[in-house]
Amino acid sequence: MAERGNKRLFVDAVEELLAELPSRARGGKEKLSEQAIGALRSLVEELDLVRRDDLDELELRVAQLEHRLRLLEDAPHPRPE
């Protein structure tokens, strides 16, 4: 009978933990997310990585310069007399 009581206490404790788990996970998830974002930002700075927006802007500028260069190369050149 004592063993049955211990099992019931254990089951009750597990059920209580399972009932609280979603709210605990949400709070832990937010805290973990903030820590993960902070760690990633530090890593990006330490490795001197560029942001996607900056890279996209540079790619656009290079494409524009290449286009202008092609226009200049394709333009007829006046011959010296």
N, C-alpha and C positions, 0 to 999 in steps of 0.2 A: 504494500500500500504506500509506503514511503517513496518507493521508486516511481510509482504512478504520479505522486504529487510532484516529485522533482521533474518528471517529464512534462507535466502540465505547466510548471513554472517556466521551463525552458521554452515550450511552445508559445506561451504567453509573451515571453520576452522577444522571441523571434517575430511574432505577429506584430508586436509594438514597433520593433525596429523596422519591419517592412512597411508599416503604416507611415512612419516618419521619414523613410528613405527618400521619397520624391522631393520633399521640402529641403531636406539636407543636401541632396544632390544639386538642386537648383542654386542654393547659396554657394556651395563648393564649386560648381561649374562657373559661376560668375567670377569668383575669386581666382580660379584657375585660369580662366580666359584672360583676365587682366594681367596676371603674372606671365602668361604665355606671350601676350602681345608685347609687354614690356621687354621680355627676353629677346623676342624677335627684332624689335626696334634696336636694341643694343647690339645685337649681332650684325644687323644691316649696317649700322654706323661703324662698327669695328672692322667689318670686311670692306667698307667703303663701296657698297653696292649702290647702284642707281635705281630710282623708282621707275616703274613701267611708264608713267606719264612723261618723264624726262626722256626716256629712251625713244618713245613714240615721236616726241617732238623733234629729237635729233634725226631720226630716220626720215621724217618729212622734210626737214631742211636739206638733208643730203640729197633726197630725191629731187627737190626743187633746183639745187645747184647742178645736179647731173643733167637735168632737162635744159637749163640755161646754157650749159657747156655744149650740149648737142646742138642747140640752136646756133650757137656761135660757130661751131665746127662745120655745120651744114650751110651756113651763109656763104654766098659767093664772095670771094676775096678779090679786091681790085688789084690788077696787075700793075706793077711799076712800069712806067714808060721810059 
